[in-house]
Amino acid sequence: MTWILVAALCAVSAMLGARHLHRRGRGAMDAFVRGGPVGLRLVVGLPLLVGQAQAADKRASAVRRVGEIRVDGRLDEPDWARAPASTGFWQREPDEGEAPDHQTEFRVLFDEEALYIGVRAHDDEPTAIRALLTRRDQSSSSDWIYVGIDSYADRRTAFVFGLNAAGVQHDMVLFDDTNSDDSWNAVWTGATSVDDQGWVAEFRVPLRQLRFTADTTQAWGFQIRRVVQRTGEETWWSPTPRNKPRVVSLFGRLDGVALPERMHRLELLPYFIGGAKFPAAAADDPFGDGAEPQFRSGLDFKYGVTNNLTLSGTINPDFGQVDADPSQINLTAQEVFFRERRPFFLEGADIIQFRLSQGDGDGAQDTLFYSRRIGRAPQGSGADYGDYYRQDPTTSIFGAAKLTGKTSRGWSIGLMDALTAQEMADIRHTSGVHERAVVEPMTNYAVGRVRKDLNEGRTTIGIAGTAVNRQLEGTPFRDDLHEAAYASGMEFSHRFAGDMWNANAKLAGSHVRGSPEAIEITQRASQRFFQRPDAEHVHVDETRESLSGLAMVGDVGRTGGQFWRFAVGVDARTPGFEVNDVGFQREADFAVGWVWTQFRDQRPSKHVREYFLNLNAWSVSNWQPENLTNGANVNGSITFNNLWGGWLGYATNFNRVNPGLLRGGPSVRADVWHNANLGIRSDERRRARGNLIAYGGASPAQGSWELGSNLDFSVLARSNLELSLGPSFSQRLGQLQYVTATEDAEAVDHYVLGRIQQTTLGVTLRVNYTITRNLSMQIYAQPFTSSGRYDQFKEPDDHQAQDFDDRFHVLSGPEIARADDEYTVTRAGYTYTFDAPDFDFRELRSNFVLRWEYVPGSTLSFIWSQGRAASGSDGRFDVARDIEDMADAEGEHVLLLKLGHWFGG
């Protein structure tokens, strides 16, 4: 009830504060450049895309085991013969509804500790069965068996366990009927064997890894999916046609599982790390005195409060990751979104997450809870205090805990709290003086979400809330950061008309508090730019100590059916909406209306397996109101019978006004922008496979353009060795790249834009070598280089002029002069200077990880990581020079040995 009250109070405070709301918006139309709204897309291609109609007719029975079961992939114990066999699998691919070419049967046993599933996959060509040895949870072109268990029996949530023919494990959670999260890792065992009848998959799933009600006799949703890789045949026990926008709700039923009223669930995972860091440092840097010892330990735990509620916690967590965040140069005013990779925050994220997103563009990342805020890089820097400094790259997390689960009455609960440390930097001055400075205040983060399922899972209602509280007294951040930030949301979704139609709605409110200086920073931030001199509906109030706002998202449409699907929706943020303290939000002050139509044909023909065509249109305004842009997009995709495929898309934005081009200056008339993209994907069953993406965009009125391509290519050199190469290359010429805003001697603002010629090249290299199912080696490397050269600097003259050349004045001749790395502008009686913005940047990040799972859930890992970077101001793209500079750059190396031992009971 506490969270319900908190959410309600936050919503009320946000609504009451709405009369103070103020300014900006653009770019939300990008959410519909490719395909339909994200809420309308199914989990196509995920390992458990299960069947359709008549699911309730499929029933299987579990039998209590009497003797011992040895999980060896044989199914030769007497208990397996006692259990009734379930057959009648249904073909989904390639010929939907036809009888399978390969028959499958399964049996289910149980005891007070585990569920046992034995699957016999018949195959007339056992030597042709694909069995690739990879690391756990890695997709591969193998034969697979997946088992889905809806132990909540809510027709919306399922735990999925998969084995390929080599015995490689893959697990995930399905939620909200059609969505998936494969970051979930359970502790379970499985084994496989191949014989003259085909192959066998045997699963032992501990009941403590599932969540269920307190009833002693269970009736669970159940599904099994089989993949025959060489033919592309996919069969399901409980059928689900591709024209049905449903997954878990169409599972069959598993009867007969009898459980104790109360299960004891306690898992402990202590970890210990030892090693050294060898930082890069200048010769006279007092902190660059050799190796820095790295010793730390911590504990993760899970406790079953009830059979369906779990308390998870972490003390001094280790949030190491194999893959680093991708390198990039961000020349925009907006923040870059990075994926979460840390296990504690990934697990159960579906229950806590409250997304304010539609489509699959930049706007699809808006959310009330962005877990990368917790443990982020310190928001201050020791460089502000002294000549030399040392500080941790991330903020320490003292501890975090979350309660997640679902009750027997259909209430989904997700509550999380985390406390991060006050981070200090060690400062050394050339005078020899040593001091310490605060670079991040102590902060508490709280997140909660509660949802209720109604109408057999067809209807859901829910609320969510977040709270951030910082200890700013005695720190230099009182005038920079919010002292407190709150947000809340309400949500509703409903399937109707035979589950072919869907309606969704969300309303969220935000409220931030702080000193007048901190709130002024928020008003001037890139999300809103209240300081725009021509904005009639917003202004900067230097006396304010709080800011509030609202966000609204809604859509309704036909999401099922054989051929036609369509939807309409809205997406809006008032000017004062702000959730970036623990959420993610690129923009405020916009309102988008959109429509989406799709034609799909999934009937296989002579050459084509399926194809899709999408048409989108949108209109974006701010709250002045002022129309910012209108746009449309058409795109399509096709899959051939040989499992090659591709897609093609074209979009046009009839831009009218760009309120953010001058980053706080007046709005500028915008020009039409066209962009297109295409992609080709190969048959993923092949040893060599890949995807190629090419894209481009142009504004003829400006003379601006961009071109780029990405390749993702993998080769299975051996059945247990995969090599991956992912190069990317882009070039652009932008006439309106923001450079700076400055004042002349008379305190008159001047906004400088320039023409940029930017070239970027990056390569991602991966080697995955699986020595055994429990011993693997991973190598990851990412060299990256980007250069940008500026010329044709210009000032806006007539911001709203129809013709581009009349809108800006290009500085030339005696008006602009360069001396070293500084430009001086002298024009019409005023003078100002700005730094030359040319840049070239190169970086190399790499990791080597040797990982041994010596018993289920317990691992010993050796990790070597390095990072090196160099930069300059030449601005020219030169690959040979950049490679040499990368090799010569001082690198930081880290060597670690990590032990994590799992205790379960």
Secondary structure, DSSP 8 states (H G I E B T S, - for coil): -HHHHHHHHHHHHHHHGGGG-------GGGGGSSSS-GGG---TTSTT--B-S-GGG-EEEEEE--S----SS---SHHHHHS--B---EEEESSTTS--SS-EEEEEEE-SSEEEEEEEEE-S-GGG-------TT---SS-EEEEEEETT-SSS-EEEEEEETT--EEEEEEETTTEEETT-----EEEEEEETTEEEEEEEEEGGGS---S-SEEEEEEEEEEEETTTTEEEESSB--TT---SGGG-EEEEEEE--SS---EEEEEEEEEEEEE----TT-TT-SS-EEEEEEEEEEEEESSSSEEEEEEES-----SS--------SSS--------HHHHTTHHHH--B---SSSGGGG-BS--GGGTT---SS-GGGT-SEEE--SS--EEEEEEEEEE-TTSEEEEEEEEEE--EEEEEE-TTS-EEEEEEE--EEEEEEEEEEEETTTTEEEEEEEEEEEE--TTSTTTTTS-SEEEEEEEEEEEEETTTTEEEEEEEEEEEEE--HHHHHHHHHSTTT-TT-TT-SS----TT--EEEEEEEEEEEEE--SSSEEEEEEEEEE-TT---TTTSB-S--SEEEEEEEEEEEE----SSEEEEEEEEEEEEEE-SS--EEEEEEEEEEEEEETTS-EEEEEEEEEEE-EETTTTSSS--EE---EEEEEEEEE--TTSSEEEEEEEEEEEETTTTEEEEEEEEEEEEEEETTEEEEEEEEEEEEEEEEEEEEEEE-TT--EEEEEEEEEEEEEEEEEEEEEEEETTEEEEEEEEEEEEEEEEEEEEEESSTT-SSHHHHEEE--GGGEEEETTEEEEEETTEEEEEE---EEEEEEEEEEEEEEEEETTEEEEEEEEEEEEEEES-----HHHHHHHHHHS-EEEEEEEEEE--EE-
